[in-house]
Amino acid sequence: MSVWDMRTVCDRCSFEYARRQMRKETTGSVVCFRCYDGRFDLKRHPQNRPARPRKEPSIVPDGRPAIVVPGGDGDVWTPFQTQGY
């Protein structure tokens, strides 16, 4: 009798299967072909990883520099600000 013909109990559903039908997950559990989650088990699921940072654009198209009003108290004025609000 070879190792592959031995009977093994699934760690998840507790049914008995031949060893050749079992898979070992990254969590260390030996599960049957019905319980096997494939690439996405609890350790390697994409939602368990941090999000990849996206590249931010280096320049703003049509950007306008801030204008410092001479004689003011150091406030910065931009052309989009309005008075009285």
C-alpha positions as CSV (number, residue, x, y, z in Angstrom):
1,M,0.0,0.0,0.0
2,S,1.5,3.3,-1.0
3,V,1.2,6.6,0.8
4,W,-1.2,7.9,-1.9
5,D,-3.7,5.1,-1.2
6,M,-4.0,5.8,2.5
7,R,-7.2,7.4,3.8
8,T,-7.0,10.9,5.4
9,V,-9.5,13.1,7.2
10,C,-10.2,16.6,5.8
11,D,-9.4,19.3,8.4
12,R,-12.4,21.4,7.3
13,C,-15.3,19.0,6.6
14,S,-14.1,15.9,8.5
15,F,-14.9,13.5,5.6
16,E,-12.4,10.8,4.8
17,Y,-10.7,10.8,1.4
18,A,-7.8,9.1,-0.3
19,R,-4.5,11.0,0.3
20,R,-4.2,11.7,-3.4
21,Q,-7.4,13.8,-3.3
22,M,-6.1,16.0,-0.5
23,R,-4.3,19.4,-0.8
24,K,-2.3,21.3,1.8
25,E,-3.1,25.0,2.2
26,T,-0.8,27.8,3.2
27,T,-2.4,27.8,6.6
28,G,-1.1,24.2,7.2
29,S,-4.6,22.5,6.9
30,V,-4.9,19.4,4.8
31,V,-8.3,19.7,3.0
32,C,-10.2,17.7,0.4
33,F,-10.7,18.8,-3.2
34,R,-14.1,20.2,-2.4
35,C,-12.9,22.4,0.5
36,Y,-9.8,23.6,-1.2
37,D,-10.0,27.3,-2.0
38,G,-7.3,27.4,-4.6
39,R,-5.1,30.5,-4.8
40,F,-7.3,32.5,-2.5
41,D,-7.2,31.1,1.0
42,L,-7.1,33.0,4.2
43,K,-3.4,34.0,4.0
44,R,-3.1,34.8,0.3
45,H,-6.4,36.5,-0.5
46,P,-5.9,39.9,-2.3
47,Q,-8.0,41.7,0.2
48,N,-5.6,40.8,3.0
49,R,-2.8,42.7,1.3
50,P,-2.2,46.4,1.6
51,A,-3.2,48.5,-1.4
52,R,-0.5,49.4,-3.8
53,P,0.1,53.2,-3.8
54,R,-0.7,54.8,-7.1
55,K,1.6,57.2,-8.8
56,E,0.4,60.8,-8.5
57,P,0.8,63.2,-11.4
58,S,4.0,65.2,-11.1
59,I,2.5,68.5,-12.3
60,V,-0.9,70.1,-12.4
61,P,-2.0,71.1,-15.9
62,D,-2.9,74.8,-16.1
63,G,-1.7,75.4,-12.5
64,R,-1.6,78.9,-11.2
65,P,0.9,80.0,-8.6
66,A,-0.2,81.7,-5.4
67,I,0.1,85.5,-5.3
68,V,1.4,87.3,-2.2
69,V,-0.2,90.7,-2.0
70,P,2.5,93.3,-1.2
71,G,1.9,95.3,1.9
72,G,-0.5,92.7,3.3
73,D,-0.1,90.8,6.5
74,G,1.4,87.8,4.7
75,D,-1.8,86.3,3.5
76,V,-1.7,84.4,0.3
77,W,-4.3,85.3,-2.3
78,T,-5.3,83.1,-5.3
79,P,-7.3,84.3,-8.3
80,F,-10.2,82.0,-7.3
81,Q,-10.9,83.6,-3.9
82,T,-13.6,86.2,-3.6
83,Q,-14.0,89.1,-1.2
84,G,-16.7,89.4,1.4
85,Y,-17.4,85.7,2.1
